[in-house]
Amino acid sequence: MSNLALWSRPAWDIDRWLRDFFGPAAIADWYAPVTSGFYPAAEIVKDGEDAVVRVELPGVDVEKDVTVELDRDRLVIFGEHRDERAEERNGRGLREIRYGSFRRSFQLPAHVTSEHIAATYDAGVLTVRVAGAYSGTPAQRIAITKS
């Protein structure tokens, strides 16, 4: 008998809401139902003028099950983590590995086109490099005058 318990997020997860509100999620993703399926971890780092997005996808066949798209001004990564051994189980056991469909999206500057984006996969990590993502015009401070 195992004393481990599986935990799934409630339908209205405040951590996810805060992450999506302050993070790079599309408004349409706010209303997506929270599932206990596969939700890969991601990070975005600045490398010179480029943005590098890394998404952990261990055990995923990226050639068959993952798509990277530029949809207007959003980088969208979606796919499925399949459970190829599901039919071998007899319904008993402990299951902590998550399977299912996933979708991650990230806001990009308006000047980025598909020619600026390159994706590679190595050792369970999908790396998407967005060339020149930080090369836009820097923010300029506006003086405030009293009337």
Helices and strands as residue ranges (DSSP letters): H 14-22, H 27-30, E 42-47, E 50-56, H 62-65, E 66-71, E 74-81, G 86-88, E 100-107, G 114-116, E 117-122, E 125-130
